[in-house]
Amino acid sequence: MSQNTTQTRNAIVAALRAVPGIGAVHDHEPYANQNTTLRALYVVQTDEGEQLRGWYVRRVGFRVLRNGGGLPRVFTTWQIRGFMALAEEAGSELAFDALIDAVRAAFDADPTIGGAVMSTLSAEGEVGAQLTASGPVMFAGVLCHAADLTLTTETIE
């Protein structure tokens, strides 16, 4: 893994961890053979008690572009996936949507992610985190809200 990839991944994780109420944030997708073990990686303490609430970051692709004789521009696509236990009586869907919006706002507020990248702008002009899917899933044996966001970062190598 290149130094740029490591620095970028660490910056994305740090930006997520700075979002209030985000929950557990992992720099990769954790796996476990047992639901209880996997669940424990995502359970956090909230004002309402323990709750499955967490996110992970995965690199899912990159494109390298070169204009003329200049240095290559690398556009890396990152998946940011989040889960939160569903609790209808607590209005969890609205709370989860607010977290999704807070994640987007964090990258909008700092498009270089602390200087780790040139921008969070894709070659197609998409800016910041993009919500690509959201809905209920079973995760670690728990009915959860889930969201998939993509973030494209631009670096020079």
C-alpha positions in Angstrom: 0.0 0.0 0.0 1.4 3.4 -1.0 2.1 6.1 1.6 -0.6 8.2 0.0 -3.1 5.4 0.5 -2.2 5.0 4.1 -2.3 8.7 4.8 -5.6 9.2 3.0 -7.2 6.2 4.8 -6.0 7.6 8.2 -7.3 11.0 7.4 -10.8 9.7 6.4 -11.0 7.7 9.6 -10.0 10.7 11.7 -12.6 12.9 9.9 -15.3 10.2 10.7 -14.2 9.9 14.3 -14.6 13.7 14.7 -18.3 13.5 13.8 -20.3 13.7 17.1 -22.2 10.4 17.9 -20.6 8.5 15.0 -19.9 5.4 17.0 -17.1 2.9 16.3 -15.0 3.7 13.2 -12.7 1.0 11.7 -10.0 1.6 9.1 -11.0 -1.6 7.3 -14.0 -4.0 7.3 -13.7 -6.2 10.3 -14.7 -9.8 10.1 -15.6 -12.4 12.7 -16.8 -16.0 12.6 -19.4 -15.3 15.4 -22.1 -12.7 15.3 -21.4 -11.9 19.0 -17.8 -11.2 18.2 -18.6 -9.0 15.2 -21.3 -7.2 17.1 -18.9 -6.3 19.9 -16.7 -4.5 17.4 -19.6 -2.1 16.7 -21.3 -1.7 20.0 -20.8 1.7 21.7 -22.1 3.5 24.8 -24.7 6.1 24.0 -26.9 8.3 26.2 -29.6 5.7 25.8 -27.3 2.7 26.7 -25.3 0.3 24.5 -26.1 0.4 20.8 -24.7 -1.2 17.7 -23.4 1.9 15.8 -20.3 1.9 13.6 -18.6 2.5 10.3 -15.8 1.2 8.3 -13.7 2.5 5.4 -12.6 0.4 2.4 -10.7 1.4 -0.8 -12.8 0.1 -3.7 -11.0 1.4 -6.8 -8.7 4.0 -8.3 -8.1 5.7 -11.6 -4.8 7.2 -12.7 -4.9 10.1 -15.1 -1.9 12.0 -16.7 -2.2 15.2 -18.5 0.7 15.7 -20.8 4.1 15.1 -19.1 2.9 16.0 -15.6 2.7 13.7 -12.6 -0.1 11.2 -12.4 -3.3 12.3 -10.7 -4.8 9.4 -8.8 -8.6 9.4 -8.1 -9.3 6.8 -5.4 -12.8 5.7 -4.6 -13.5 4.8 -1.0 -16.5 3.1 0.5 -17.7 4.4 3.8 -20.3 2.0 5.2 -22.2 2.6 8.4 -24.6 0.6 10.6 -26.9 1.6 13.4 -29.3 -0.7 15.3 -32.9 0.0 14.3 -35.1 1.2 17.2 -38.4 2.5 15.8 -39.6 3.8 19.2 -36.5 6.0 19.4 -36.8 7.3 15.8 -33.6 5.7 14.8 -34.0 6.2 11.1 -34.1 10.0 11.5 -31.1 9.8 13.8 -29.2 7.7 11.3 -30.1 10.1 8.5 -28.7 12.9 10.6 -25.4 11.0 11.1 -25.2 10.5 7.3 -25.7 14.2 6.8 -23.0 15.0 9.4 -20.5 12.7 7.6 -21.2 14.5 4.4 -20.9 17.9 6.1 -17.5 16.9 7.6 -16.0 16.2 4.2 -17.7 19.4 2.7 -16.1 21.5 5.5 -12.6 20.0 4.8 -12.3 18.9 1.2 -8.5 18.2 1.5 -9.1 16.1 4.7 -6.6 18.0 6.7 -4.2 18.3 3.7 -4.0 14.5 3.1 -5.4 14.9 -0.4 -5.6 17.6 -3.1 -9.4 17.4 -3.1 -12.5 15.2 -2.5 -13.6 15.9 -6.1 -14.0 13.0 -8.6 -12.9 13.2 -12.2 -16.6 13.6 -13.0 -17.1 16.6 -10.8 -18.8 14.9 -7.8 -17.9 16.8 -4.6 -17.5 15.1 -1.2 -19.2 12.1 0.2 -22.0 10.7 -2.0 -24.9 8.5 -0.6 -25.2 5.5 -2.9 -27.5 3.3 -0.8 -29.5 3.4 2.5 -31.9 0.9 4.0 -32.5 -1.8 6.6 -30.2 -4.9 6.8 -29.4 -7.7 9.2 -25.9 -7.1 10.5 -24.2 -9.3 13.2 -27.6 -10.7 14.0 -29.2 -7.3 14.6 -31.7 -5.4 12.4 -29.9 -2.2 11.5 -30.0 0.8 9.3 -27.2 0.7 6.8 -25.7 3.3 4.5 -23.1 3.2 1.8 -21.3 6.4 0.9 -18.5 6.8 -1.6 -15.8 9.4 -1.4 -13.3 10.1 -4.2 -10.0 11.5 -3.3 -7.5 13.1 -5.6 -3.7 12.8 -5.0 -0.6 13.3 -7.0 2.0 10.5 -7.2 
